[in-house]
Amino acid sequence: MIILQGHVSATYVRLLHEYLAARGRDAVAVLGESAPAADAGGLVRVPVTHWAALLAKADAALGEPALGLAVGARIQPAHFGLLGYLTLCCATLAEALGRVAEYERLVYDVNPGTVRLDTEGVTLEWGEARGRPGQLVDECAIAALVAYARNITALPMAAPLAVSFINPAPADLAPYRAFFGCEVRFNAPTTIIRLPAAMLAAPLRQPDEALRALLDTQARTLLGKLPPVDDFERRLRETIAAALRDGDASLAACAQRLHCSSRTLQRRLDAAGTGFQTALDDTRRGLAEAWLADPHLKLAEVAQLLGYTDQAAFTRAFQRWTSLAPGQWRRQQLNR
């Protein structure tokens, strides 16, 4: 069975508790749970759907615009645990971002990211192979990355070249332009942040080559303790997600995207102990749960994203998976 459950470090939950406390709110009362204990290693994790539900509760309680940006902007090296201290030992931001890309799963194990370098700078990109965590989750993660880069380089006004989100545009774009210092696009095919070459070359405040080597070893050890991600399952998830978006998620269409025959794909599925319809349903269910965790997406929009011809068909499928209607499941998650 294909599992589409991403995780984030529990330190993100601590960050949200700290934000609510700074706003004069009782975080336990708002979120319904205590802050997790400090975790330097990053092995204490929470499901991304739970993280999304906590952000939604805070959003409902505060009613502030762009809450994800505000929470992410408070990020400090300690919130990244071992990875945070490792990046502080690097000589430049480029070197630090290389460590973030390598050990990303220690703090943010949702959709895998890619890194592309060119003459203008670097592009960091995340797709939707494991579903869409939602507006609040995505915006908090990207804001945290930018705020962290500004923090460790002591460049508080450094601006990306461009930022794009996969999610629909909010009603007010002003907070996004003010925070990032550049134009911000929405409804993009993927979530992207582009950083200029000058920012990548910025020196960090306390480079320490010996300590960096020691922490590198520790980070590799911790990464090895995380559950492995099967490459065939990952590629199949990505393929089905992309095929759903484009309107043809048949076995033949997915096999073509994977550059193999339908018979070869079916044989790989048989070896994995599953079938194509099961893989398709699992992918749809994972995407559905991730998107339903985003209160900004309407049920009809979720149905359309999943490739259903109408909302009723989506409702029947979701009830078959969970015994709940999509709206009931969403309310249950938000009220946890």
Disulfide bonds with the S-S distance in Angstrom:
none
